[in-house]
Amino acid sequence: MRNRIVSSQGDHSELALGSTHMDSACGVHRVNALIEHQVCLFGPERYEPRYEYPLVVWLHSCHSSEVELENVMYALSMQNYVGCAPRGPIPSDRGLGRFGWGKSANAAAVAEEVVFASIESAAEQFSINSKRVFLAGFGSGASMAWRLALRYPEQFAGVVAICGAFPNEERSLTHLHRARNLPVLWMYGQHSQACSISEVCDTLPLLHSASLSVDIRQYPCGDELLTNMLSDTNVWLMEQVTNQPAQPSQVQQETFSQN
């Protein structure tokens, strides 16, 4: 697999789409979710039904779709997690089969519905640990992951936002007192336009004043999802699952944590 997985523009030529049907315990297939949206599910290799797996809920980038999940899980881990990816509710203007998440309050409400429906779909198909549900996303999907996790912090064990801007609207911190215990991994590209260095720096005072615990890491890329971003995500996720500290790959990183 190439180091570059997909750009935030949803370049489907970079995706290994594979089969759309479940093959034994490991693979990807689509099932119906609420309001006629779609969700992809990913089952781990050597699936053990008696074990309660952590669940990674993946929110795809803008002008893309739920099929990002397969490539993401191959780079993240083929064994450690069950994965699910709902389709963004807003059709893209860049061709059929591409979707986005939007920024309005209505878009967030619809996203909330399809995200929780996808979690229910995953729980119906696989053995899931309900206390180990992680919300993750790339680009606009990362921004939506921020919004939903801050709104429902008790529902998630952590959130991973990759190349996605922090939602600065006032309502995003409505449940601040409950979100302070939510672990967050925020990754951005050194040359990113969607989530620039200046934007991250401008957000730091807000994170500090809100006493949010956020691990911030910079990578030598633009608006791209790199395989080492996902391998570092795997390390971080397993640290949350096992409560054991681990070291990320050798990349330039900045860490902010205010307990």
TILO-993760 format. One record per residue (C-alpha): residue in one letter; x, y, z; residue number from 1. Coordinates in nm, 3 decimals, decimal comma. Layout:
N
REC res       X       Y       Z   n
REC   a       X       Y       Z NUM
...
//
This chain:
259
REC res       X       Y       Z   n
REC   m   0,000   0,000   0,000   1
REC   r   0,127   0,344  -0,082   2
REC   n   0,198   0,588   0,199   3
REC   r  -0,069   0,819   0,063   4
REC   i  -0,419   0,680   0,109   5
REC   v  -0,658   0,951  -0,003   6
REC   s  -0,661   1,328  -0,029   7
REC   s  -0,931   1,540   0,128   8
REC   q  -1,074   1,589  -0,220   9
REC   g  -1,188   1,227  -0,220  10
REC   d  -0,966   1,093  -0,499  11
REC   h  -1,127   0,753  -0,543  12
REC   s  -0,850   0,636  -0,773  13
REC   e  -0,637   0,598  -0,460  14
REC   l  -0,887   0,368  -0,287  15
REC   a  -0,865  -0,008  -0,288  16
REC   l  -1,237  -0,070  -0,303  17
REC   g  -1,231  -0,450  -0,294  18
REC   s  -1,544  -0,655  -0,232  19
REC   t  -1,867  -0,503  -0,109  20
REC   h  -1,985  -0,824   0,058  21
REC   m  -1,878  -0,982   0,384  22
REC   d  -1,623  -1,261   0,327  23
REC   s  -1,602  -1,483   0,635  24
REC   a  -1,531  -1,269   0,943  25
REC   c  -1,305  -1,017   0,772  26
REC   g  -1,417  -0,779   0,500  27
REC   v  -1,642  -0,490   0,414  28
REC   h  -2,007  -0,483   0,322  29
REC   r  -2,282  -0,225   0,311  30
REC   v  -2,603  -0,238   0,510  31
REC   n  -2,898  -0,004   0,528  32
REC   a  -2,901   0,252   0,806  33
REC   l  -3,158   0,512   0,907  34
REC   i  -3,316   0,748   0,653  35
REC   e  -3,190   0,537   0,364  36
REC   h  -2,824   0,615   0,423  37
REC   q  -2,556   0,351   0,387  38
REC   v  -2,291   0,218   0,621  39
REC   c  -1,988  -0,001   0,559  40
REC   l  -1,885  -0,253   0,824  41
REC   f  -1,543  -0,407   0,872  42
REC   g  -1,482  -0,730   1,061  43
REC   p  -1,135  -0,815   1,199  44
REC   e  -0,925  -1,109   1,095  45
REC   r  -0,965  -1,421   1,308  46
REC   y  -1,282  -1,273   1,454  47
REC   e  -1,362  -1,413   1,798  48
REC   p  -1,733  -1,367   1,883  49
REC   r  -1,672  -1,412   2,255  50
REC   y  -1,438  -1,112   2,265  51
REC   e  -1,583  -0,760   2,288  52
REC   y  -1,397  -0,557   2,026  53
REC   p  -1,333  -0,183   2,027  54
REC   l  -1,531  -0,011   1,753  55
REC   v  -1,388   0,256   1,523  56
REC   v  -1,656   0,477   1,367  57
REC   w  -1,499   0,639   1,060  58
REC   l  -1,634   0,961   0,908  59
REC   h  -1,506   0,997   0,553  60
REC   s  -1,365   1,311   0,395  61
REC   c  -1,556   1,559   0,182  62
REC   h  -1,642   1,448  -0,175  63
REC   s  -1,585   1,085  -0,077  64
REC   s  -1,795   0,804   0,071  65
REC   e  -1,814   0,523   0,322  66
REC   v  -1,587   0,305   0,106  67
REC   e  -1,289   0,486   0,260  68
REC   l  -1,329   0,245   0,549  69
REC   e  -1,163  -0,053   0,382  70
REC   n  -0,841   0,129   0,301  71
REC   v  -0,840   0,291   0,643  72
REC   m  -0,879  -0,037   0,831  73
REC   y  -0,608  -0,207   0,626  74
REC   a  -0,364   0,064   0,737  75
REC   l  -0,503   0,098   1,090  76
REC   s  -0,529  -0,267   1,193  77
REC   m  -0,674  -0,582   1,045  78
REC   q  -0,717  -0,748   1,384  79
REC   n  -0,769  -0,500   1,665  80
REC   y  -1,106  -0,344   1,585  81
REC   v  -1,445  -0,369   1,428  82
REC   g  -1,500  -0,074   1,197  83
REC   c  -1,804   0,106   1,065  84
REC   a  -1,842   0,404   0,833  85
REC   p  -2,170   0,583   0,764  86
REC   r  -2,220   0,774   0,443  87
REC   g  -2,227   1,153   0,467  88
REC   p  -2,581   1,287   0,424  89
REC   i  -2,508   1,556   0,164  90
REC   p  -2,450   1,456  -0,203  91
REC   s  -2,137   1,611  -0,350  92
REC   d  -2,140   1,826  -0,662  93
REC   r  -1,829   1,643  -0,786  94
REC   g  -2,001   1,334  -0,921  95
REC   l  -2,212   1,037  -0,821  96
REC   g  -2,100   0,827  -0,529  97
REC   r  -1,945   1,118  -0,340  98
REC   f  -2,085   1,278  -0,028  99
REC   g  -2,011   1,528   0,248 100
REC   w  -2,116   1,625   0,598 101
REC   g  -2,202   1,995   0,588 102
REC   k  -2,161   2,257   0,860 103
REC   s  -2,516   2,358   0,953 104
REC   a  -2,701   2,256   1,268 105
REC   n  -2,937   2,049   1,052 106
REC   a  -2,642   1,869   0,889 107
REC   a  -2,503   1,788   1,233 108
REC   a  -2,842   1,650   1,342 109
REC   v  -2,858   1,421   1,039 110
REC   a  -2,495   1,316   1,089 111
REC   e  -2,576   1,233   1,449 112
REC   e  -2,858   1,007   1,333 113
REC   v  -2,653   0,813   1,078 114
REC   v  -2,354   0,779   1,311 115
REC   f  -2,557   0,622   1,591 116
REC   a  -2,742   0,405   1,338 117
REC   s  -2,409   0,276   1,208 118
REC   i  -2,303   0,189   1,563 119
REC   e  -2,624  -0,009   1,605 120
REC   s  -2,558  -0,189   1,275 121
REC   a  -2,206  -0,283   1,387 122
REC   a  -2,337  -0,410   1,722 123
REC   e  -2,591  -0,629   1,542 124
REC   q  -2,321  -0,792   1,330 125
REC   f  -2,027  -0,814   1,572 126
REC   s  -1,941  -0,838   1,939 127
REC   i  -1,873  -0,477   2,045 128
REC   n  -1,753  -0,324   2,369 129
REC   s  -1,997  -0,037   2,416 130
REC   k  -1,744   0,143   2,637 131
REC   r  -1,476   0,129   2,367 132
REC   v  -1,642   0,314   2,079 133
REC   f  -1,405   0,559   1,910 134
REC   l  -1,509   0,830   1,668 135
REC   a  -1,256   0,917   1,397 136
REC   g  -1,256   1,111   1,073 137
REC   f  -1,059   1,280   0,800 138
REC   g  -1,107   1,631   0,658 139
REC   s  -1,465   1,746   0,697 140
REC   g  -1,537   1,408   0,856 141
REC   a  -1,284   1,496   1,127 142
REC   s  -1,460   1,827   1,194 143
REC   m  -1,790   1,643   1,227 144
REC   a  -1,623   1,389   1,457 145
REC   w  -1,515   1,682   1,676 146
REC   r  -1,871   1,818   1,687 147
REC   l  -2,043   1,490   1,770 148
REC   a  -1,786   1,382   2,028 149
REC   l  -1,807   1,715   2,210 150
REC   r  -2,186   1,694   2,206 151
REC   y  -2,199   1,334   2,330 152
REC   p  -1,870   1,281   2,517 153
REC   e  -2,003   0,996   2,732 154
REC   q  -2,090   0,796   2,421 155
REC   f  -1,730   0,772   2,300 156
REC   a  -1,404   0,644   2,446 157
REC   g  -1,206   0,894   2,239 158
REC   v  -1,197   1,089   1,915 159
REC   v  -0,937   1,110   1,638 160
REC   a  -0,948   1,411   1,405 161
REC   i  -0,715   1,404   1,103 162
REC   c  -0,673   1,720   0,895 163
REC   g  -1,003   1,853   1,021 164
REC   a  -1,063   2,197   1,171 165
REC   f  -1,195   2,238   1,523 166
REC   p  -1,561   2,352   1,520 167
REC   n  -1,541   2,703   1,659 168
REC   e  -1,912   2,770   1,681 169
REC   e  -2,032   2,844   2,033 170
REC   r  -2,261   2,539   2,055 171
REC   s  -1,967   2,300   2,017 172
REC   l  -1,870   2,360   2,382 173
REC   t  -2,221   2,341   2,528 174
REC   h  -2,132   2,021   2,714 175
REC   l  -1,781   2,130   2,802 176
REC   h  -1,788   2,011   3,162 177
REC   r  -1,862   1,657   3,041 178
REC   a  -1,611   1,665   2,755 179
REC   r  -1,306   1,736   2,970 180
REC   n  -1,244   1,365   3,026 181
REC   l  -1,268   1,280   2,655 182
REC   p  -0,930   1,179   2,506 183
REC   v  -0,862   1,347   2,171 184
REC   l  -0,593   1,291   1,909 185
REC   w  -0,569   1,580   1,661 186
REC   m  -0,344   1,529   1,358 187
REC   y  -0,277   1,786   1,089 188
REC   g  -0,050   1,833   0,789 189
REC   q   0,229   2,086   0,792 190
REC   h   0,104   2,219   0,457 191
REC   s  -0,267   2,160   0,514 192
REC   q  -0,516   2,416   0,392 193
REC   a  -0,821   2,259   0,555 194
REC   c  -0,650   2,255   0,896 195
REC   s  -0,349   2,486   0,883 196
REC   i  -0,079   2,545   1,144 197
REC   s  -0,216   2,894   1,209 198
REC   e  -0,564   2,753   1,265 199
REC   v  -0,432   2,498   1,512 200
REC   c  -0,237   2,769   1,696 201
REC   d  -0,544   2,994   1,705 202
REC   t  -0,741   2,709   1,863 203
REC   l  -0,487   2,637   2,138 204
REC   p  -0,608   2,916   2,373 205
REC   l  -0,962   2,781   2,347 206
REC   l  -0,847   2,427   2,424 207
REC   h  -0,649   2,561   2,717 208
REC   s  -0,932   2,768   2,859 209
REC   a  -1,172   2,477   2,814 210
REC   s  -0,927   2,239   2,987 211
REC   l  -0,967   1,982   2,712 212
REC   s  -0,713   1,699   2,693 213
REC   v  -0,582   1,695   2,336 214
REC   d  -0,276   1,527   2,185 215
REC   i  -0,175   1,737   1,882 216
REC   r   0,063   1,601   1,617 217
REC   q   0,201   1,753   1,299 218
REC   y   0,294   1,551   0,989 219
REC   p   0,495   1,646   0,677 220
REC   c   0,203   1,654   0,434 221
REC   g  -0,086   1,864   0,310 222
REC   d  -0,450   1,756   0,318 223
REC   e  -0,360   1,389   0,292 224
REC   l  -0,425   1,078   0,494 225
REC   l  -0,092   0,900   0,540 226
REC   t  -0,039   0,542   0,646 227
REC   n   0,183   0,650   0,937 228
REC   m  -0,102   0,871   1,059 229
REC   l  -0,316   0,559   1,082 230
REC   s  -0,042   0,346   1,235 231
REC   d   0,004   0,617   1,500 232
REC   t  -0,373   0,622   1,545 233
REC   n  -0,362   0,248   1,612 234
REC   v  -0,095   0,301   1,879 235
REC   w  -0,298   0,579   2,040 236
REC   l  -0,623   0,381   2,030 237
REC   m  -0,462   0,076   2,187 238
REC   e  -0,317   0,300   2,456 239
REC   q  -0,672   0,411   2,539 240
REC   v  -0,802   0,054   2,530 241
REC   t  -0,526  -0,100   2,743 242
REC   n  -0,430   0,207   2,951 243
REC   q  -0,069   0,137   2,855 244
REC   p   0,151   0,421   2,722 245
REC   a   0,312   0,367   2,383 246
REC   q   0,540   0,561   2,152 247
REC   p   0,423   0,696   1,814 248
REC   s   0,631   0,681   1,497 249
REC   q   0,914   0,928   1,451 250
REC   v   0,733   1,234   1,320 251
REC   q   0,737   1,594   1,425 252
REC   q   0,466   1,641   1,682 253
REC   e   0,326   1,894   1,923 254
REC   t   0,152   1,785   2,240 255
REC   f  -0,104   1,984   2,435 256
REC   s  -0,267   1,845   2,746 257
REC   q  -0,453   2,038   3,011 258
REC   n  -0,613   1,822   3,280 259
//
